[in-house]
Amino acid sequence: MLVLDEPTFGQDANTWAELASFLSELLDDGTAVVSVTHDAEFSEVLGGTELSLRAPGHQDREQPERGKVKAP
């Protein structure tokens, strides 16, 4: 299992793409990857399940999409 905290913060476009490609390969090989990120595009590229945390009392404007989990 690989755990990452904001892995794309401060990365240029080339490094971002290399990181996404590398992590996609790890996922294809069966490695579990957990990433804490604000980068929605990064999450989309890697796929999987997204857990979105909100402050108490926060009202979501949209319904959760398939494959995404909303936590209180």
FENUR-V336929 format. One record per residue. N is the residue number from 1. RES is the residue in three letters. PHI is phi in radians with two decimals (* if undefined). Layout:
BEGIN
N;RES;PHI + N;RES;PHI
END
This chain:
BEGIN
1;MET;* + 2;LEU;-1.99 + 3;VAL;-2.00 + 4;LEU;-2.17 + 5;ASP;-2.06 + 6;GLU;0.86 + 7;PRO;-1.17 + 8;THR;-1.72 + 9;PHE;-1.07 + 10;GLY;1.37 + 11;GLN;-1.53 + 12;ASP;-1.38 + 13;ALA;-1.04 + 14;ASN;-1.17 + 15;THR;-1.16 + 16;TRP;-1.00 + 17;ALA;-1.13 + 18;GLU;-1.13 + 19;LEU;-1.12 + 20;ALA;-1.07 + 21;SER;-1.14 + 22;PHE;-1.07 + 23;LEU;-1.18 + 24;SER;-1.08 + 25;GLU;-1.11 + 26;LEU;-1.06 + 27;LEU;-1.08 + 28;ASP;-1.08 + 29;ASP;-1.46 + 30;GLY;1.73 + 31;THR;-1.34 + 32;ALA;-1.40 + 33;VAL;-2.18 + 34;VAL;-2.02 + 35;SER;-2.28 + 36;VAL;-1.67 + 37;THR;-2.71 + 38;HIS;-1.77 + 39;ASP;-1.53 + 40;ALA;-1.08 + 41;GLU;-1.10 + 42;PHE;-1.06 + 43;SER;-1.08 + 44;GLU;-1.10 + 45;VAL;-1.09 + 46;LEU;-1.41 + 47;GLY;1.23 + 48;GLY;1.51 + 49;THR;-1.82 + 50;GLU;-1.92 + 51;LEU;-1.92 + 52;SER;-1.90 + 53;LEU;-1.72 + 54;ARG;-2.18 + 55;ALA;-1.20 + 56;PRO;-0.96 + 57;GLY;1.46 + 58;HIS;-1.20 + 59;GLN;-1.76 + 60;ASP;-1.29 + 61;ARG;-1.55 + 62;GLU;-2.35 + 63;GLN;-1.37 + 64;PRO;-1.05 + 65;GLU;-1.44 + 66;ARG;-1.00 + 67;GLY;1.46 + 68;LYS;-2.05 + 69;VAL;-2.08 + 70;LYS;-1.80 + 71;ALA;-1.84 + 72;PRO;-1.17
END
